[in-house]
Amino acid sequence: MAFAIIVPPKFKKDIEDIDSIEGMSARLDCEAEGEPNPIYEFTDAKGNNITGQHGLDITPNPGILNIEKVKIENAGEYKCRASSDGGTIEAVRRLRVITNTTKKEMWTWSQRPVNLTCRASSIPNATINWWNSRYNALIDENDPRYKIYNQDGESTLLVTPEDDSFYGEYRCLAKNKHGYAEHFITLKQAHVPQPPTQATFETVTATTITFKISGPQNTGGIKLISYAVQYRKQNEEWTDENPSKDWLIESPYILENLETQTAYVFHFLAKNLVGLSTYGAQTQRTMPKRAAPEKPDILPTPIGGSIETTEQQSMGYFNWSDIGILEGVIITLVVVVAVIVFATFVDVILCLTRHTGLIARCYYGAETTPNQPEETETTPMRMSTLQYESEQRETTAMVNGNNEIPLNPVTPVSSSEVPEASVES
């Protein structure tokens, strides 16, 4: 009968914290011995299993965690667990990452102070020193030519270049008991730029020129801020009084208020924060005479409308040209009908209130003869009837002529039979 020998797992060596420089690899060894061979598991500080995470490679046997290209976020605690039938053991390892930034360049000129900054992130905090790589010399904090400011893992070296010996490479060295990291910064001297390589005439009118300017081969180490042109008439000399014009980089390079049919000479320069370049090669141009006005171009207009500017559309302007012929006729008819209806309405109101109209005459039974006084309500209708019959008889006699008797003679009525009209006061 065979018996299995069980030996509890035990780490082969003491678990120690490790330090790694950012961008390099790190290895956390968790090898244990025992019978049977233990199985390994790695977790982060929160207890999450990190198996299969990007950039992390775990060797199941003998229990090694490899981290390629260490990042600052990889810093922290890692727990290693070794388990077998003989039991389980655990150990915590701490990974510290020292920041290693890339090489940079800084520019200055004419004894202008400049700051060189280096930041180191590590556990425990690193001590930062500055070296002048040109002379491989440690910069003393008491050196009056430099000033060093340290705070919370960041160090700043203030350099005021008194001469050319201050330019060159500086080394920031971050170091603690677990290792070190270096950061290099090159301090360079900026200069004025070279003049533009070329300036061509892009658009020319009678009094304006638009230039196309090609930048210099050397900008002096820093960005350009503007171009400038100085110009004179061909029959004049170069003086400080010659007119000039400068433009910001990438703005339209337009020169205005030139004289027609006049020859000009131009030369150009570039500018950065250090100063102005020398003038480049000269170029000449004779301005043309004023041309006759060109025939206006008719913009395509949509059917029944016109093109409005963006400002007109945004402000809500109404353009009568937007209305087509058919729409115009319909609108005109609607307006005419509306005027007629309105006028008729007003006329009816006047007839009902003032017995007179603006367009048509108002009728109320018998027609009122012009210049005839208005009858009162107490006047008998007999008077109106008698008057009407008398007028009808006279009209018939005039038509028939020769004092012919009308077909329907009217018997005269004596005045005694006609009652007098009375008017109440």
ROVO-790552 format. One line per 8 residues: number of its first residue (from 1); their letters; for each residue x, y, z of C-alpha. Coordinates in steps of 0.001 Angstrom, whole numbers. Layout:
<nodes>
NUM = A = X/Y/Z; ...
</nodes>
This chain:
<nodes>
1 = MAFAIIVP = 0/0/0; 1528/3352/-1171; 1369/6440/913; 1465/10018/-595; 3843/12383/1004; 2409/15862/1449; 4730/18778/2154; 3188/22188/2820
9 = PKFKKDIE = 4281/24921/338; 7055/27286/1330; 8578/30247/-514; 12124/29517/-1587; 13350/33017/-743; 12176/36017/1089; 9679/38211/-744; 11089/41702/-1268
17 = DIDSIEGM = 9785/44880/-2800; 11211/45839/-6173; 11751/49099/-8073; 11589/49601/-11793; 12200/52519/-14140; 9256/53571/-16274; 9416/51957/-19698; 11574/49032/-18571
25 = SARLDCEA = 10501/45518/-17509; 9876/44214/-13983; 9756/40692/-12514; 7939/39599/-9348; 9251/36178/-8242; 6900/34071/-6110; 8425/30595/-6443; 7548/28098/-3696
33 = EGEPNPIY = 8397/24467/-2952; 6315/21631/-1541; 4598/18339/-2323; 2650/18308/-4521; 3796/21315/-6554; 1754/24375/-5633; -521/26320/-7951; 2/30103/-8143
41 = EFTDAKGN = -2395/33010/-8291; -1635/36743/-8492; -4073/39478/-7450; -3843/43247/-7124; -4217/45272/-3949; -8032/45033/-4203; -7998/41257/-4539; -8806/41212/-8288
49 = NITGQHGL = -7249/38411/-10301; -4822/39961/-12785; -4330/36854/-14920; -4667/37743/-18593; -4422/41526/-18184; -2669/43385/-20999; 1074/43773/-20450; 1150/41245/-17602
57 = DITPNPGI = 2579/37749/-18194; 2294/35069/-15520; 4424/31928/-15655; 2347/29244/-13869; 5385/27295/-12790; 7486/28374/-10939; 5209/31357/-10255; 6664/34512/-11841
65 = LNIEKVKI = 4854/37729/-12771; 6515/39612/-15659; 5541/43187/-16549; 6759/44547/-19884; 7303/48278/-20327; 6346/49294/-16838; 3953/52242/-16576; 3379/54550/-13641
73 = ENAGEYKC = -92/53008/-13139; 1535/49568/-12596; 2938/50778/-9275; 1331/49299/-6180; 936/46067/-4206; 632/42588/-5685; -387/39473/-3712; 1035/36078/-4586
81 = RASSDGGT = -798/32945/-3394; 702/29413/-3615; -1764/26575/-2938; -1524/22753/-2775; -3007/19849/-843; -549/20748/1895; -1981/24236/2386; -1882/27811/1100
89 = IEAVRRLR = 669/30550/1631; 501/34209/618; 2961/37066/240; 2621/40700/-746; 5158/42403/-3007; 5268/46122/-3671; 6290/47498/-7091; 7692/51030/-7168
97 = VITNTTKK = 8025/52914/-10469; 10524/55728/-11059; 9460/58170/-13790; 11785/58434/-16755; 10592/61088/-19170; 11913/61569/-22683; 14592/64003/-23726; 13372/67552/-24397
105 = EMWTWSQR = 14662/70829/-25739; 14355/74324/-24322; 15270/77611/-26002; 16427/80983/-24688; 18538/83952/-25772; 20127/87195/-24610; 20438/86190/-20938; 16724/85476/-20661
113 = PVNLTCRA = 16069/83122/-17688; 14582/79733/-18502; 13186/76940/-16297; 14197/73298/-16735; 11745/71042/-14878; 12047/67387/-13897; 9450/65295/-12056; 10165/61939/-10391
121 = SSIPNATI = 7394/59673/-9067; 8620/56887/-6839; 8152/55080/-3520; 9960/56141/-1455; 10468/59639/-2811; 13590/60112/-4888; 16317/62679/-4406; 16848/64826/-7521
129 = NWWNSRYN = 20172/66325/-8566; 21119/68402/-11611; 24239/67880/-13697; 25813/69920/-16478; 26483/67187/-19012; 28812/69404/-21000; 31277/69432/-18118; 29947/66305/-16324
137 = ALIDENDP = 29703/68447/-13225; 27163/68389/-10422; 25416/71743/-10077; 25720/73061/-6554; 22560/74518/-5022; 24713/77410/-3752; 26058/78249/-7213; 24941/81879/-7846
145 = RYKIYNQD = 24590/81199/-11576; 21739/78722/-10968; 18711/78397/-8735; 17162/75038/-7795; 13604/74667/-6476; 12429/71278/-5102; 8847/70480/-4099; 6760/67277/-3950
153 = GESTLLVT = 8911/65142/-6206; 9460/67955/-8722; 12677/69895/-9248; 13160/73056/-11317; 16530/74413/-12409; 16515/78144/-13253; 19246/78974/-15751; 20264/82510/-16769
161 = PEDDSFYG = 22761/82056/-19595; 25538/84601/-19214; 27558/83197/-22134; 27671/80230/-24517; 28960/77883/-21818; 25468/77742/-20304; 24015/76150/-23411; 24076/72397/-23798
169 = EYRCLAKN = 22673/69284/-22170; 21517/69118/-18556; 20825/65874/-16705; 18160/65413/-14062; 19046/62424/-11861; 16308/60943/-9635; 17586/58343/-7167; 16401/56360/-4174
177 = KHGYAEHF = 17650/53202/-2459; 16112/50979/-5112; 17563/52607/-8180; 17702/55734/-10279; 16256/57370/-13396; 17643/60065/-15672; 15984/62832/-17611; 17902/64899/-20175
185 = ITLKQAHV = 17058/68433/-21289; 19042/70313/-23923; 19203/74075/-23571; 19659/75743/-26947; 20267/79318/-27975; 17650/80888/-30246; 18607/83301/-33036; 16866/85659/-35414
193 = PQPPTQAT = 15446/83828/-38426; 16720/83862/-41964; 14765/85944/-44520; 11909/84370/-46484; 13115/82148/-49305; 10637/83554/-51840; 7817/86061/-52286; 5643/85899/-55402
201 = FETVTATT = 2769/88013/-56698; -427/86055/-56259; -3024/88719/-57194; -2385/92190/-58637; -4894/95014/-59170; -4331/98673/-60027; -3595/99606/-56394; -3172/96337/-54411
209 = ITFKISGP = -927/93267/-54405; -1506/89951/-52658; 1754/88111/-51994; 2527/84444/-51485; 5475/84157/-49065; 7594/81035/-48548; 9182/80687/-45110; 12901/80795/-44330
217 = QNTGGIKL = 15108/77717/-44263; 15999/78414/-40630; 13506/79976/-38211; 16139/80528/-35514; 14965/77563/-33454; 11593/79015/-32456; 8359/79787/-34263; 7933/82768/-36578
225 = ISYAVQYR = 5403/85384/-35558; 5223/87623/-38655; 6513/88647/-42089; 7254/92216/-43170; 7873/94035/-46443; 9578/97341/-47146; 9038/98968/-50528; 9912/102051/-52569
233 = KQNEEWTD = 9326/103481/-56010; 11843/102403/-58582; 13315/105888/-58996; 13892/106291/-55215; 16610/105081/-52824; 16355/102809/-49801; 15998/104787/-46572; 14544/104275/-43135
241 = ENPSKDWL = 11624/106424/-44257; 10481/103958/-46923; 6992/102607/-46233; 6620/99115/-44796; 3934/96630/-43861; 3930/93573/-41587; 1518/90625/-41388; 926/87891/-38847
249 = IESPYILE = 1822/84395/-39970; -878/82725/-42127; -2867/85959/-42521; -3563/87393/-46009; -382/89130/-47191; -2053/92120/-48908; -395/95474/-49669; -2794/98338/-50448
257 = NLETQTAY = -2857/102014/-51506; -260/101668/-54261; -204/104050/-57241; -1351/102916/-60638; 1166/102576/-63492; 4049/102971/-61024; 7082/100681/-60703; 7876/99455/-57161
265 = VFHFLAKN = 10757/97528/-55580; 10063/95175/-52647; 12171/93209/-50178; 10946/90995/-47352; 12023/89814/-43895; 10840/87374/-41208; 10403/87882/-37468; 10449/85704/-34348
273 = LVGLSTYG = 10637/86537/-30634; 14381/87143/-30904; 14025/89767/-33617; 13934/90540/-37338; 15872/88771/-40052; 17939/90550/-42655; 16174/91598/-45861; 15912/89043/-48609
281 = AQTQRTMP = 16377/89455/-52342; 14598/92349/-54044; 11730/91949/-56469; 10029/94490/-58743; 6564/95091/-60110; 4871/97773/-62225; 1296/98406/-61219; -1275/98204/-64033
289 = KRAAPEKP = -3605/101013/-65034; -7178/101045/-63917; -9234/98743/-66091; -12745/99437/-67351; -15466/98100/-65085; -16184/94494/-65814; -19575/93306/-66917; -21500/92204/-63823
297 = DILPTPIG = -22181/88531/-63468; -25793/87526/-62986; -26112/84995/-60275; -28405/82040/-60944; -31789/82686/-59368; -34237/79937/-58420; -37573/79921/-60236; -39992/82282/-58525
305 = GSIETTEQ = -37397/83689/-56144; -33974/85197/-55617; -30870/84401/-53651; -30768/85978/-50221; -27645/86663/-48283; -27050/84840/-45028; -27603/88113/-43150; -30977/88653/-44862
313 = QSMGYFNW = -32060/85123/-44041; -31000/85427/-40429; -32642/88855/-40001; -35879/87720/-41696; -35899/90319/-44507; -38706/89978/-47063; -37756/90259/-50725; -40566/91063/-53179
321 = SDIGILEG = -38509/89483/-55969; -39117/86120/-54284; -42736/86282/-55523; -43404/84809/-58979; -45729/86208/-61662; -48651/83917/-60866; -48359/84568/-57155; -48226/88336/-57845
329 = VIITLVVV = -51454/88260/-59895; -53265/86292/-57191; -52120/88664/-54466; -53222/91695/-56556; -56727/90253/-57099; -57075/89467/-53410; -56089/93041/-52498; -58569/94558/-55026
337 = VAVIVFAT = -61454/92389/-53783; -60622/93266/-50201; -60662/97006/-51006; -64049/96719/-52745; -65581/94762/-49879; -64252/97244/-47353; -65526/100244/-49328; -68987/98667/-49692
345 = FVDVILCL = -69134/97961/-45976; -68255/101581/-45165; -70869/102845/-47658; -73607/100741/-46063; -72693/102065/-42637; -72897/105664/-43900; -76288/105043/-45537; -77713/103634/-42334
353 = TRHTGLIA = -76361/106404/-40104; -76176/109554/-42268; -78530/108677/-45205; -75758/109343/-47674; -73190/107132/-49369; -69776/107503/-50886; -70334/105255/-53897; -74078/104563/-54438
361 = RCYYGAET = -77088/106728/-53579; -79312/105639/-50708; -83045/104950/-51461; -85796/105108/-48866; -89196/104778/-50648; -89669/108025/-52676; -86538/109599/-54009; -85554/112953/-52581
369 = TPNQPEET = -85166/115694/-55185; -81858/117534/-55094; -81932/120817/-53189; -85351/119834/-51757; -85653/120260/-47981; -85850/117041/-46095; -89392/116104/-45144; -90281/115718/-41531
377 = ETTPMRMS = -92006/112670/-40167; -95290/114634/-39787; -95511/115594/-43512; -98341/113576/-45113; -97347/111229/-47893; -100073/112927/-50036; -97731/115826/-50727; -95051/113570/-52070
385 = TLQYESEQ = -97563/111678/-54198; -99074/114892/-55595; -95673/116273/-56415; -94689/113028/-58113; -97911/112998/-60219; -97416/116626/-61191; -93855/115948/-62299; -95041/112935/-64253
393 = RETTAMVN = -97657/115020/-66066; -95190/117713/-66984; -92747/115151/-68250; -95448/113490/-70408; -96425/116794/-71923; -92849/117569/-72839; -92451/114231/-74507; -95670/114345/-76507
401 = GNNEIPLN = -95348/118037/-77481; -98017/120390/-78808; -99784/120407/-75461; -101142/116922/-76030; -103301/115562/-73250; -101573/112670/-71473; -103088/109238/-71627; -103722/109237/-67890
409 = PVTPVSSS = -104897/112765/-67026; -104623/113805/-63456; -107428/115820/-61983; -106130/118939/-60329; -106764/119254/-56703; -107670/122557/-55197; -105509/123958/-52557; -108332/123872/-50128
417 = EVPEASVE = -108358/120094/-50274; -104673/119821/-49425; -104129/119933/-45706; -101461/122205/-44432; -98232/120748/-43191; -97521/121329/-39612; -94155/121140/-37903; -93973/120465/-34245
425 = S = -91608/122650/-32388
</nodes>
